[in-house]
């Protein structure tokens, strides 16, 4: 089931991207039009907030959308949870920049679990799959900003 969800997201990414998904370092400063999408393919009943099935979206206006638990997946478009300050957006950007993301995934990638992280800015879109749990602290920050408690 997760393979289908990832395939749908990747198909959407491929259709929206105007540049190739080759590896380029992230800018040092948060771009003004930065958007972020994170899908956690976890357990709907996990005790750790970073392992709960979830969908987080941060748009360029600073709105944070969050959905956690059963039914939260790549096809979920949550309602706005809160508006983030510039400082909070910078903190998110700093944590994204600190993740060891490696090479962006291409449309043919078929991950089955972990985290799917998508970043868009300046008409480019890149996505990564993190399967080893190293994005847990980053997802924990998003959950905290969305007022989600363990």
C-alpha positions, 0 to 999 in steps of 0.5 A: 500500500505504501508503494502505491502512495509513494508512486502517486506522490512521485508522479505528481512531483514529476509532473510539477517539476520544471527542472531536473532532480539532480543533486544540488546543495540547499541554499544557506538561507531559507528561500522566500518561496520555500515549501516543505512536504513530509510524509511519515510512513509509520505506525498509526499507534506509535508511542513516539511522535516521530514514528506516527503515520503523519503528513506535514506541509509548510507552505510559502506563506508560513502555514503549517498543515498537519495530520497525524494517525490513521489515514495520514499519508501522501494523499492527505492535504491537512487543514492549516494548524497554525501560521509559523513565524520567520524564526520558526521557518528558519529553524525548520530550514536549518534542520532540513539543511542538517539532514543527510539527505543524499541524492534526491529520488527519481520517479522510479524509486519505490520506497516502502517505509520511513520518511518522504521529504519534499522541498520546493523553491524557485520552481524546482522540486526535490524529494528524498526518502529517509529510511533509517530514522535519522529524520526523527528529530526533524519530524519531532520539531514539526509535531511540536510546532503543530502542537502534537504531543506523544 
